[in-house]
Amino acid sequence: MNTLPPCPKCHSEYTYEDGAMLICPECAHEWSRDAAAPEAEAARVWKDANGNVLQDGDSVVLVKDLKIKGSSNAIKVGTKVKNIRLIEGDHDIDCKIDGFGAMQLKSEYVKKV
């Protein structure tokens, strides 16, 4: 009887062990037996300054003037940013701001429109 967990990628029940790794013969996915469950990875929730949940593609407005490192310019309060992309890390919003270009922002300095 197979007591190994199913593949987290394709849910195949035919997984096997190779040393410390588990392998799926159907999709060739490899993972550690000690790896966190996929549900735990998807649990990250990004929130704006008011506590609203942010999602990829949302439009946001800045709630604070932000100085740009290496420049004398600043991005002013009320600047609208369209089509944000959420990423992992300290600066968790990846976006393009008209007149400034590609930027990474912290979610605590924006509010959802």
C-alpha positions as CSV (number, residue, x, y, z in Angstrom):
1,M,0.0,0.0,0.0
2,N,1.3,3.4,-1.0
3,T,1.5,5.8,2.0
4,L,3.2,8.6,0.1
5,P,1.2,11.8,-0.5
6,P,-0.1,12.5,-4.0
7,C,1.7,14.9,-6.3
8,P,0.9,18.6,-5.3
9,K,1.1,19.6,-8.9
10,C,-1.0,17.1,-10.8
11,H,-2.5,15.1,-7.9
12,S,-1.2,11.8,-9.2
13,E,-1.2,8.9,-6.7
14,Y,1.8,7.2,-8.2
15,T,4.6,9.1,-6.4
16,Y,7.8,7.4,-5.3
17,E,10.8,8.2,-3.1
18,D,14.3,8.9,-4.3
19,G,16.4,9.6,-1.3
20,A,14.9,12.5,0.6
21,M,12.9,13.6,-2.4
22,L,9.5,12.6,-3.6
23,I,8.9,12.3,-7.4
24,C,5.9,12.1,-9.6
25,P,6.4,9.9,-12.7
26,E,3.5,11.5,-14.6
27,C,4.6,15.2,-14.5
28,A,8.2,14.8,-13.3
29,H,7.6,17.2,-10.3
30,E,10.1,16.8,-7.4
31,W,9.5,18.0,-3.9
32,S,10.7,17.3,-0.4
33,R,8.6,15.3,2.0
34,D,9.1,18.1,4.5
35,A,7.9,20.8,2.1
36,A,5.0,23.0,3.2
37,A,1.5,22.2,1.9
38,P,0.5,24.3,-1.2
39,E,-2.4,25.7,0.8
40,A,0.0,27.4,3.2
41,E,1.9,29.0,0.3
42,A,-1.2,30.5,-1.2
43,A,-2.3,32.0,2.2
44,R,-0.4,35.3,1.7
45,V,-2.8,38.2,1.6
46,W,-1.7,41.7,0.6
47,K,-3.6,44.7,2.2
48,D,-3.6,48.4,1.5
49,A,-3.3,51.2,4.0
50,N,-7.0,50.9,4.9
51,G,-7.0,47.1,5.2
52,N,-8.6,46.3,1.8
53,V,-7.4,43.2,0.1
54,L,-5.3,43.9,-3.0
55,Q,-5.1,41.6,-6.1
56,D,-3.1,41.6,-9.3
57,G,-4.5,44.1,-11.8
58,D,-6.0,46.5,-9.2
59,S,-5.6,50.3,-9.4
60,V,-4.3,52.1,-6.4
61,V,-3.6,55.7,-5.2
62,L,-0.6,56.8,-3.2
63,V,-1.4,58.0,0.3
64,K,2.1,59.5,1.0
65,D,4.7,61.4,-0.9
66,L,7.5,59.0,-1.8
67,K,11.0,60.1,-2.4
68,I,12.8,58.3,-5.2
69,K,16.3,57.1,-4.2
70,G,19.0,58.7,-6.4
71,S,16.7,61.5,-7.7
72,S,15.5,64.9,-6.5
73,N,11.9,64.1,-7.6
74,A,9.2,62.6,-5.5
75,I,6.0,60.8,-6.3
76,K,3.1,63.0,-5.0
77,V,0.1,61.9,-2.8
78,G,-2.9,61.0,-5.0
79,T,-0.8,59.6,-7.9
80,K,-2.9,56.8,-9.5
81,V,-1.1,53.6,-10.3
82,K,-2.9,51.1,-12.7
83,N,-2.5,47.4,-13.1
84,I,-0.4,46.5,-10.1
85,R,1.3,43.1,-9.7
86,L,1.8,41.6,-6.3
87,I,5.2,40.1,-5.4
88,E,7.0,38.7,-2.4
89,G,9.4,40.8,-0.5
90,D,9.7,44.1,1.4
91,H,8.4,46.1,-1.5
92,D,5.4,44.0,-2.5
93,I,3.9,45.9,-5.4
94,D,5.5,45.9,-8.8
95,C,4.1,48.6,-11.2
96,K,4.8,51.3,-13.8
97,I,4.1,54.9,-12.8
98,D,3.6,57.4,-15.6
99,G,6.5,59.8,-15.8
100,F,8.7,57.7,-13.5
101,G,8.8,54.2,-15.1
102,A,9.0,50.8,-13.4
103,M,8.8,50.9,-9.6
104,Q,8.3,48.7,-6.6
105,L,6.1,50.1,-3.8
106,K,5.1,49.0,-0.3
107,S,1.4,48.1,0.1
108,E,1.2,50.2,3.3
109,Y,1.5,53.4,1.2
110,V,-1.3,52.8,-1.2
111,K,-5.1,52.6,-1.1
112,K,-7.3,50.7,-3.4
113,V,-9.4,52.7,-5.9
